[in-house]
Amino acid sequence: SGLYDGREFYRSDFVIQCGLHGSGVANPHGELKVNETHRSPRLSNTRGTCSIAHWDVPDCGNTEFFINLKHNAHLDDAYGGYCVFAEVADEASFAVVDKIALAVAAGTKTQIER
């Protein structure tokens, strides 16, 4: 849909994170009403999984998401848990994720393009 076109990954520590926060772009979908972390089946925040970011209130997710750079089991329960909704598909995709992480850590802009 182009929602993330031109957005940048801005965090690189144990995850890489991206979203609309601070962009001035409105979220056309609104806030998430329910954190689905504890519904079945439950997926863990392992390397390569993608999760919805939220503040310390569990039911406040929005357009922010992150990709886990390592196994982050603590995120399964911290602040109500961070819901996994996707995973990196293959080794070539992992290589791209790792390049993004290195670029962000070095201060290089990493814009999303369609």
trRosetta pair geometry for C-beta under 8 A, 3 or more apart (Angstrom, degrees):
i j d omega theta_ij theta_ji phi_ij phi_ji
2 5 4.6 -18 -164 -14 76 125
2 114 6.3 -40 -102 -55 76 140
3 20 7.4 -65 165 -65 95 121
3 25 7.6 143 -167 147 69 140
3 28 7.2 -119 -109 20 118 113
3 63 7.2 -136 155 -141 126 126
4 7 4.5 -75 -165 29 71 129
4 18 6.7 57 -150 143 126 125
4 19 7.9 -69 -112 -123 103 27
4 20 7.7 -113 -101 -64 67 82
4 112 4.8 -11 134 86 102 155
5 112 6.3 -120 -114 100 27 93
5 113 6.8 52 -141 -125 77 39
5 114 5.6 -31 -97 -26 107 102
6 111 5.8 -26 -143 -159 36 115
6 112 6.9 -42 22 62 17 76
6 113 7.7 63 -62 -87 46 63
7 18 5.7 104 132 -176 118 106
7 19 7.0 -135 -173 94 145 9
7 20 6.6 -77 -104 -87 136 53
7 23 6.3 -47 -107 -90 93 149
7 25 8.0 -86 -75 25 107 146
7 111 7.0 137 74 -146 27 65
7 112 5.2 2 61 25 79 116
8 18 6.8 -150 110 -124 28 98
8 109 5.6 -71 -123 -161 139 79
8 110 5.4 114 -155 65 83 63
8 111 5.3 -46 -85 -87 82 55
8 112 7.2 -160 -84 -8 32 78
9 12 7.0 67 141 -58 115 96
9 16 4.8 -3 -165 173 135 107
9 17 6.5 130 -154 71 76 34
9 18 4.6 -60 -94 -68 62 102
9 100 5.4 64 34 174 160 117
9 104 5.2 -80 111 -76 105 136
9 110 4.6 -24 39 82 98 128
9 112 7.9 102 -31 -49 79 94
10 17 6.4 -50 58 84 73 86
10 18 6.9 124 7 -100 77 55
10 104 6.8 170 -141 -147 13 120
11 15 6.5 20 112 90 115 84
11 16 6.3 159 85 -150 70 38
11 17 3.8 18 43 33 121 107
11 66 7.2 -41 75 -114 125 114
11 104 6.8 15 83 160 14 144
12 15 7.8 -124 -123 95 34 38
12 16 5.2 7 -97 -101 76 81
12 69 7.6 79 -157 -51 70 149
12 100 7.5 -167 -95 127 123 72
12 101 4.6 146 -147 -153 117 64
12 102 7.6 -157 179 -39 154 14
12 103 8.0 159 -55 67 161 53
12 104 3.7 140 -25 89 130 118
12 105 4.4 -103 99 -54 133 80
13 69 7.8 -171 97 29 33 139
14 68 7.2 -17 146 -149 79 70
14 69 5.7 -153 -177 49 36 104
14 70 5.8 -72 -156 38 85 104
14 72 5.8 116 147 -87 124 123
15 66 4.0 28 163 171 135 129
15 67 6.3 153 -162 72 81 40
15 68 5.5 -45 -104 -102 89 43
15 69 5.8 -164 -96 -3 28 90
15 72 7.0 -21 -59 -34 102 160
16 66 6.4 163 79 -155 39 77
16 67 5.2 -5 53 52 92 96
16 69 6.5 94 -19 -56 81 107
16 97 6.7 -167 20 -165 138 82
16 100 5.5 60 -145 115 166 114
16 101 5.1 -116 -63 -85 118 78
16 104 6.1 143 -130 16 102 155
17 53 6.1 54 -141 -60 119 150
17 64 6.5 8 -175 -172 107 97
17 65 7.2 179 -146 94 67 36
17 66 4.2 -32 -94 -95 79 98
18 64 7.4 175 94 -145 35 59
18 65 6.4 -15 64 62 77 78
18 66 7.5 145 18 -93 61 50
18 112 6.9 87 -168 -38 153 128
19 53 6.7 -105 -40 44 146 127
19 62 7.2 89 -170 96 134 90
19 63 4.6 135 -162 112 95 80
19 64 3.3 -54 -54 -98 164 56
19 65 6.1 139 -74 12 97 60
20 23 4.8 -93 -165 33 62 128
20 25 4.8 -104 -150 74 116 104
20 26 7.9 -9 161 112 148 5
20 27 6.0 171 61 -74 151 83
20 62 7.5 -93 49 131 106 111
20 63 4.1 22 13 90 108 148
20 64 7.5 -112 32 -60 62 64
21 62 7.9 112 -65 82 89 126
21 63 7.4 -175 -34 73 69 98
21 64 5.7 18 -24 -73 118 113
27 30 6.3 154 113 -62 110 14
27 31 7.5 80 98 -59 152 51
27 62 5.5 -78 -100 -174 162 107
27 63 5.0 -151 -109 -33 109 117
29 63 7.6 131 44 -75 110 89
30 62 8.0 -107 141 -126 29 86
31 60 6.0 -39 -165 -153 126 53
31 61 7.0 133 -168 74 72 44
31 62 5.3 -49 -113 -86 66 91
32 35 7.0 92 120 -76 128 52
32 52 6.7 26 -15 180 157 157
32 54 7.8 -82 49 -87 122 125
32 59 6.8 -130 106 -168 87 60
32 60 7.2 99 58 158 85 7
32 61 3.9 6 26 65 133 96
32 62 6.8 -141 -3 -72 84 39
33 59 6.5 -7 164 -177 31 111
34 59 5.9 -26 -114 -128 27 109
35 38 7.6 54 111 9 92 86
35 52 7.8 -156 -128 79 79 131
35 54 7.1 -83 -96 2 117 164
35 58 4.2 -78 -7 160 157 96
35 59 5.1 -113 -18 -85 92 60
35 61 6.6 122 -97 -15 80 116
35 80 5.3 75 82 140 167 124
35 81 6.5 139 154 72 127 89
35 83 5.9 -169 -169 -37 73 119
36 39 4.8 -46 -168 22 80 122
36 83 4.9 73 63 -127 78 144
37 42 7.1 45 168 -133 57 97
37 58 7.4 -93 14 -161 129 118
37 76 7.2 151 -172 -167 118 55
37 80 6.6 142 32 142 144 73
37 81 3.2 148 166 106 162 129
37 82 6.7 90 -94 56 128 12
37 83 4.4 -119 -70 -79 71 77
37 84 8.0 86 -119 7 73 66
38 42 6.7 -3 -131 -96 34 121
38 81 6.4 136 -46 30 82 154
39 42 7.4 155 77 -75 36 77
42 76 7.6 74 168 -157 115 111
43 49 6.5 176 142 -138 118 144
43 84 3.9 -98 92 72 115 137
44 49 7.3 169 98 -4 51 163
44 71 7.7 10 136 -154 118 88
44 73 6.0 -18 -166 -111 119 74
44 76 5.5 -35 -131 -81 72 128
44 84 7.1 29 77 -24 15 148
45 49 5.6 -143 -138 73 43 130
45 51 5.8 -22 -108 -42 104 145
45 68 5.1 148 175 -73 84 147
45 71 7.5 120 106 -165 68 47
45 72 4.4 -52 118 76 119 92
45 73 6.6 179 58 -88 89 25
45 75 4.1 -4 21 73 166 119
45 76 5.7 -149 6 -58 98 73
45 82 6.1 45 -75 73 135 109
45 84 6.1 -166 -82 -67 60 110
46 49 5.4 86 54 -11 64 118
46 68 6.4 148 103 92 21 149
46 71 5.0 -14 -133 -113 66 79
46 72 7.6 -170 -92 29 21 63
46 73 8.0 26 -78 -68 67 72
47 68 5.6 -129 -112 114 30 101
47 69 6.6 -16 -129 149 84 22
47 70 5.3 -17 -83 -132 99 23
47 71 5.7 -50 -28 -54 83 60
48 67 6.9 -13 -142 -174 28 98
48 68 6.5 -42 20 70 24 89
48 87 5.3 50 129 -168 94 86
48 88 3.7 -99 -158 32 97 110
48 93 8.0 87 -142 106 109 108
48 94 6.2 -46 -96 -97 116 97
48 97 7.1 176 -110 24 70 171
49 67 7.4 171 88 -149 32 59
49 68 5.2 19 54 21 76 121
49 84 4.6 -29 172 -136 129 120
49 86 7.2 151 -161 88 59 44
49 87 4.8 -36 -104 -101 60 85
49 88 7.7 -99 -60 1 23 78
50 65 5.8 20 179 170 99 120
50 66 7.1 176 -149 89 60 37
50 67 5.2 -28 -96 -95 77 73
50 68 7.7 -143 -77 2 30 78
50 84 6.9 109 71 -152 44 67
50 85 6.0 -59 96 62 92 77
50 86 4.2 -4 47 66 121 92
50 87 6.5 -157 5 -81 82 29
50 88 7.5 121 -38 -44 95 68
51 65 6.7 167 85 -157 36 76
51 66 5.8 -16 59 60 84 83
51 68 7.0 54 0 -39 111 100
51 75 6.8 149 59 145 173 135
51 82 4.2 63 158 142 141 104
51 83 5.9 149 -152 78 86 39
51 84 5.0 -49 -88 -89 89 51
51 85 6.8 128 -116 7 37 80
52 61 4.0 19 156 -147 128 142
52 64 7.2 91 -170 85 59 68
52 65 5.9 -48 -106 -104 42 78
52 82 6.5 -165 67 -168 60 75
52 83 5.0 9 28 58 108 96
52 85 6.4 61 -34 -13 91 125
53 61 6.9 135 76 -130 37 85
53 64 3.7 -65 61 120 118 111
53 65 6.0 -163 -4 -98 91 18
53 66 5.4 84 -61 -16 108 102
53 82 6.9 -1 -103 -139 40 120
54 57 6.9 -102 155 75 113 59
54 58 6.5 80 102 -148 150 28
54 59 7.8 119 -161 40 156 4
54 60 4.9 128 -160 73 110 77
54 61 4.4 -71 -73 -77 111 67
54 62 7.6 122 -103 3 75 70
54 64 7.4 164 -67 69 39 116
54 79 7.0 -167 89 126 99 128
54 80 7.8 -41 82 66 138 119
54 82 7.1 -174 23 -111 93 80
55 60 5.5 -23 34 84 96 139
55 79 7.6 -139 123 -174 41 146
56 79 4.7 -119 -143 -125 54 124
57 60 4.6 61 87 -10 104 129
57 79 7.4 -36 -9 -175 11 104
57 80 7.6 19 168 0 29 142
58 79 6.0 169 -74 146 74 71
58 80 2.4 -50 -87 87 129 169
58 81 6.8 39 -132 42 117 66
59 80 7.4 -92 -32 155 63 166
61 64 7.4 -129 -157 56 71 84
61 83 7.2 -57 -58 32 159 117
65 85 7.9 -77 -131 43 125 120
66 82 7.8 -18 47 173 113 145
67 88 6.7 71 -156 -53 125 109
67 97 5.6 -115 126 -138 148 124
68 71 7.3 56 158 -103 133 20
68 72 5.1 -140 -135 12 120 117
68 75 7.5 -152 -95 37 120 152
69 97 7.3 -176 -104 148 74 112
69 98 7.7 111 -139 -99 98 65
69 101 5.6 93 -106 -104 133 151
72 75 4.5 31 129 2 110 118
73 76 5.6 -28 -170 0 55 119
74 77 7.1 -79 -169 48 42 85
74 78 5.4 43 150 -37 80 120
75 78 5.5 -51 -116 31 38 114
75 81 7.1 87 150 -151 56 52
75 82 4.5 -35 170 28 104 121
76 81 5.5 -15 168 -129 38 99
76 82 7.4 -79 -87 40 24 73
77 80 7.8 -121 -172 147 42 4
77 81 5.4 -14 -99 -76 25 85
78 81 7.0 112 49 -85 47 33
78 82 7.2 -2 64 -19 92 97
79 82 7.7 45 70 -54 101 82
84 87 7.4 22 -180 -64 114 87
88 93 4.6 -179 -174 117 94 119
88 94 5.5 108 136 -74 144 69
88 97 5.8 -57 -103 -32 148 144
89 93 4.9 92 47 3 82 154
90 93 5.2 98 53 12 63 102
90 94 7.2 -113 111 -6 35 91
91 94 5.3 -48 -145 34 37 116
91 95 6.5 44 153 -25 64 98
92 95 5.6 -48 -156 28 33 116
92 96 7.0 34 146 -17 61 100
93 96 5.5 -49 -154 32 40 113
93 97 6.5 42 148 -19 67 102
94 97 5.5 -51 -148 36 36 114
94 98 6.3 36 153 -18 67 106
95 98 5.8 -54 -147 38 30 111
95 99 6.4 33 152 -20 63 105
96 99 5.7 -54 -149 35 32 112
96 100 6.5 35 152 -20 65 103
97 100 5.7 -53 -151 34 31 112
97 101 6.5 33 150 -21 64 105
98 101 5.5 -50 -147 34 34 115
98 102 6.5 33 154 -17 65 104
99 102 5.8 -54 -148 38 32 109
99 103 6.2 32 154 -19 65 108
100 103 5.7 -58 -147 38 30 111
100 104 6.2 27 158 -17 67 107
100 110 5.2 100 -144 -162 85 154
101 104 6.0 -56 -145 37 27 107
101 105 6.2 27 156 -18 62 111
102 105 5.7 -58 -146 39 29 112
102 106 6.3 21 156 -13 64 111
103 106 5.8 -64 -148 42 28 106
103 108 4.1 -78 -172 69 86 120
103 109 8.0 -50 154 69 114 20
103 110 5.1 117 103 -72 130 115
104 107 7.7 56 -178 -64 31 16
104 108 7.0 -87 -70 59 27 72
104 110 5.7 -56 -66 -1 87 136
